[in-house]
Amino acid sequence: MPEEQQPYDRKGAVAGTGMGGAMDLAASEATAASAGRPRSLWSDAWRDLRRNPVFVVSALVICFLVLISLWPSLIAPGNPLRCDLAKAQDGPAPGHPFGYDGQGCDVYTRTVHGARASVTVGVCATLGVAVLGSVLGGLAGFFGGAWDGFLSRITDVFFAIPVVLGGLVLLSVVTSNTVWPVVGFIVLLGWPQISRIARGSVITAKQHDYVQAARALGASNTRILLRHIAPNAVAPVIVVATIALGTYIALEATLSYLGVGLKPPSVSWGIDISAASPYIRNAPHALLWPAGALAITVLAFIMLGDAVRDALDPKLR
């Protein structure tokens, strides 16, 4: 038999080429196996995020903020409510690198402990908005009809309410010093945005062939919605919710600055900025540190949302 017509002998090929041939064959098989394995949108997104320096830096900042929110005493063991009027508006001193505010409270300790309220409001409000908006918008986009029209009119009403003015009206009658009234207010006015995003994503996803095939095979609406539509429609919701988290933190600080959000003796960056603003010329450090912490936090979450958006957008690949 001619040489070009001889059957391929795998063992002979490996033996004839020696150790190098065996390694090359194993490498080629591994490459072929990995090439034949389908990659999902989420695996591609995670690979891109790990290589994105914006995501890495913002994620490290957010992890640090979450850490000091859970255990602020790790880096600030003092009591944020302990004040000494004799040291009011004093500058930095040993053990007190940020100086003192107008009441003689340690600015460093209050800045560190103030992260807990802001991060708690941002995370809880984002989870509430994402869940409520996704459920209502997803059902409206999937079933359509009268429910879709009713929800669209409701969202138009909520979009017409100014956020800050609504907070001044609704939260002015609340006497609680906890974060939950602020979280509830943000969820009440924030769900329409997520609802419209979820509605559009579900309408787009339910027109795909795999949804029609599942329906033709007799799958129930619940199975189609949860197993086929939701995993393919959740990416835009995640992107918008991640970016909105930083906005909610800024909104909490704004409401606290205006006196209707968190109230003393709660520790919040908005409260500290409001208390330090009258004497910014005499003690600018009392305002700059909590304001800087707020700006870095909001910027970190917005940068994280932008990186996630770029990774999950198929048009950018």
C-alpha positions in Angstrom: 0.0 0.0 0.0 1.4 3.5 -0.8 2.5 5.6 2.0 -0.2 8.2 1.6 -2.9 5.6 1.7 -1.7 3.8 4.9 -4.1 4.0 7.8 -3.2 6.4 10.6 -1.7 4.5 13.6 -2.0 6.7 16.7 0.3 4.6 18.9 2.9 4.3 16.1 2.8 8.0 15.5 3.4 8.7 19.2 6.1 6.1 19.5 7.8 7.3 16.3 8.0 10.9 17.3 9.3 10.2 20.9 8.4 12.3 24.0 8.1 15.5 22.0 5.6 14.0 19.7 3.5 12.7 22.6 3.5 16.1 24.2 2.5 17.8 21.0 -0.3 15.3 20.4 -1.6 15.8 23.9 -1.5 19.5 23.6 -3.3 19.4 20.3 -6.0 17.2 21.8 -6.4 19.6 24.8 -6.7 22.5 22.4 -9.3 20.8 20.3 -11.3 19.8 23.4 -11.2 23.4 24.7 -12.1 24.7 21.3 -15.1 22.4 21.1 -16.4 23.5 24.5 -19.0 26.3 24.1 -18.4 29.5 25.9 -21.2 31.4 27.5 -21.7 35.2 27.7 -21.0 35.1 31.4 -17.6 33.3 31.0 -16.5 35.7 28.3 -17.6 38.6 30.4 -15.7 37.4 33.4 -12.6 36.9 31.3 -12.8 40.4 30.0 -13.5 41.9 33.5 -10.4 40.2 34.9 -8.3 41.9 32.3 -9.9 45.3 32.7 -7.9 47.6 35.1 -10.9 49.8 35.7 -12.9 46.8 37.0 -10.0 45.6 39.1 -9.4 49.0 40.8 -13.0 49.7 41.4 -13.6 46.2 42.7 -10.7 46.6 45.2 -12.1 49.9 46.4 -15.6 48.5 46.8 -14.2 45.4 48.7 -12.4 47.8 51.1 -15.6 49.8 51.6 -17.6 46.7 52.3 -14.9 45.5 54.8 -14.9 48.8 56.8 -18.7 48.9 56.6 -18.9 45.5 58.3 -16.1 46.0 60.7 -15.2 49.7 61.0 -13.4 49.2 64.3 -10.6 47.4 62.5 -9.1 50.7 61.3 -11.1 53.2 63.5 -11.5 51.8 67.0 -12.8 55.0 68.5 -16.4 56.0 69.2 -17.8 58.3 66.5 -20.3 59.8 69.0 -17.6 60.8 71.5 -16.9 64.5 71.2 -14.9 67.1 73.0 -16.0 70.7 72.5 -12.6 72.0 73.6 -11.1 70.5 70.4 -13.8 71.8 68.1 -12.5 72.7 64.6 -8.9 71.7 65.5 -6.7 70.4 62.8 -4.9 67.0 62.6 -3.3 65.7 65.7 -1.4 62.5 66.6 -4.0 59.7 66.6 -6.5 62.0 64.8 -5.2 62.4 61.3 -8.3 64.1 59.9 -8.8 66.6 62.8 -12.0 67.5 64.6 -15.4 68.8 63.4 -17.5 71.7 64.8 -18.6 69.5 67.8 -15.2 68.2 68.6 -15.8 64.8 67.1 -13.0 62.9 65.4 -13.5 63.3 61.7 -11.5 60.2 60.9 -13.6 58.0 63.1 -16.9 59.4 61.8 -15.7 59.1 58.2 -14.9 55.5 58.6 -18.1 54.6 60.5 -20.1 56.7 58.0 -19.4 54.1 55.3 -21.7 51.6 56.9 -24.9 53.7 56.4 -24.0 54.6 52.8 -23.1 51.1 51.7 -26.1 49.6 53.5 -28.5 52.0 51.8 -26.9 51.5 48.4 -26.9 47.7 48.5 -30.3 47.2 50.0 -32.0 49.8 47.8 -30.4 48.3 44.7 -31.5 44.8 45.6 -35.0 46.0 46.3 -35.2 48.0 43.1 -33.8 45.2 41.0 -36.1 42.5 42.4 -39.3 44.6 42.2 -38.5 46.2 38.9 -37.4 42.9 37.3 -40.5 41.0 38.4 -43.0 43.7 37.4 -41.3 44.5 34.1 -40.6 40.9 33.2 -44.2 39.9 33.7 -45.4 42.9 31.7 -43.1 42.1 28.8 -43.9 38.4 28.8 -47.7 38.5 29.0 -48.3 42.0 27.4 -51.9 43.1 27.0 -53.7 45.0 29.6 -51.1 44.3 32.3 -48.4 45.8 30.1 -50.5 48.9 29.4 -51.4 49.4 33.1 -47.7 49.1 34.2 -46.6 51.5 31.5 -49.0 54.2 32.8 -47.9 53.6 36.4 -44.2 54.0 35.5 -45.0 57.2 33.7 -46.6 58.6 36.9 -43.5 57.7 39.0 -41.2 59.1 36.4 -43.0 62.4 36.8 -42.2 62.7 40.5 -39.0 64.6 41.2 -36.8 62.4 43.4 -35.4 65.1 45.8 -38.8 66.8 46.1 -40.5 63.4 46.7 -37.9 62.7 49.4 -38.5 66.0 51.1 -42.3 65.3 51.2 -42.3 61.6 52.1 -39.4 61.5 54.5 -40.1 64.7 56.4 -42.8 62.9 58.4 -40.6 59.9 59.3 -39.0 60.1 62.7 -37.0 56.9 62.5 -33.2 57.1 62.7 -32.5 53.9 60.8 -31.7 53.5 57.1 -34.9 51.6 56.2 -37.1 54.6 55.5 -34.5 55.9 53.1 -34.2 52.4 51.5 -38.0 52.1 51.1 -38.2 55.6 49.5 -35.5 54.8 47.0 -37.2 51.4 46.1 -40.5 53.2 45.7 -39.2 55.7 43.2 -36.4 53.6 41.6 -38.2 50.5 40.4 -39.7 52.1 37.2 -36.3 52.5 35.6 -35.4 48.8 36.1 -38.9 47.8 35.2 -38.6 49.3 31.7 -35.2 47.8 31.2 -36.5 44.3 32.2 -39.6 44.7 30.0 -37.6 45.5 26.9 -35.2 42.7 27.5 -38.0 40.1 28.0 -39.8 41.3 24.9 -36.6 40.9 22.9 -35.7 37.5 24.4 -39.2 35.9 24.0 -39.0 36.4 20.2 -35.9 34.1 19.8 -36.2 30.7 18.2 -35.3 28.7 21.4 -38.3 30.2 23.2 -40.6 29.3 20.3 -39.2 25.8 20.3 -39.7 25.4 24.0 -43.3 26.6 23.6 -43.9 24.2 20.7 -42.6 21.3 22.9 -45.3 22.1 25.5 -43.2 24.0 28.1 -45.3 26.0 30.6 -45.1 29.8 30.9 -43.3 29.5 34.2 -40.6 27.2 32.8 -40.1 29.4 29.7 -39.9 32.5 31.8 -37.5 31.2 34.4 -35.4 28.7 32.4 -35.1 30.3 28.9 -36.0 34.1 29.1 -34.7 35.3 32.5 -31.1 34.1 32.1 -30.9 35.8 28.7 -32.6 39.0 29.8 -31.0 39.7 33.1 -27.7 41.2 31.8 -29.1 44.7 31.1 -30.8 44.7 34.5 -27.5 43.9 36.2 -25.7 46.7 34.4 -28.3 49.4 35.2 -28.5 48.2 38.8 -24.8 48.4 39.3 -24.5 51.9 38.0 -27.6 53.0 39.9 -26.0 51.7 43.2 -23.6 54.6 43.2 -26.5 57.0 42.4 -28.5 55.7 45.4 -25.5 56.3 47.7 -25.3 59.9 46.5 -29.1 60.3 46.9 -28.9 59.1 50.5 -26.2 61.7 51.2 -28.2 64.4 49.6 -31.3 63.6 51.6 -29.3 63.4 54.8 -27.7 66.8 53.9 -31.2 68.3 53.6 -32.2 66.8 57.0 -34.8 64.3 55.8 -32.7 61.2 55.3 -30.6 59.8 58.2 -30.8 61.9 61.3 -28.4 62.3 64.3 -27.2 60.4 66.2 -26.8 58.2 63.1 -23.4 58.5 61.5 -23.6 59.4 57.8 -21.4 61.3 55.3 -24.4 63.4 54.4 -24.9 64.4 58.0 -21.2 65.3 58.5 -21.1 67.3 55.2 -24.2 69.3 56.3 -22.8 69.9 59.8 -19.4 71.1 58.4 -20.7 73.3 55.6 -21.4 76.5 57.8 -17.7 76.7 58.9 -15.9 75.5 55.8 -13.6 78.5 55.8 -12.4 77.9 59.4 -12.3 74.1 59.3 -12.3 72.8 55.7 -11.0 69.4 56.7 -14.2 68.6 58.5 -16.1 68.8 55.1 -13.4 67.6 52.7 -12.8 64.2 54.2 -16.4 62.9 54.3 -17.1 64.6 50.9 -14.0 62.9 49.4 -15.1 59.5 50.8 -18.5 60.0 49.3 -17.1 60.9 45.9 -14.7 58.0 45.8 -17.4 55.6 46.7 -19.9 56.8 44.1 -17.1 56.9 41.5 -16.0 53.3 42.3 -19.6 52.0 41.8 -20.1 53.9 38.6 -16.8 52.7 37.2 -17.7 49.1 38.1 -21.0 49.5 36.3 -19.3 50.8 33.2 -16.9 47.9 33.2 -19.7 45.4 33.6 -21.7 47.1 30.8 -18.8 46.9 28.4 -18.2 43.2 29.3 -21.8 42.2 28.9 -22.6 44.1 25.7 -22.2 41.8 22.7 -22.0 44.7 20.3 -18.6 45.7 21.8 -17.0 42.3 21.2 
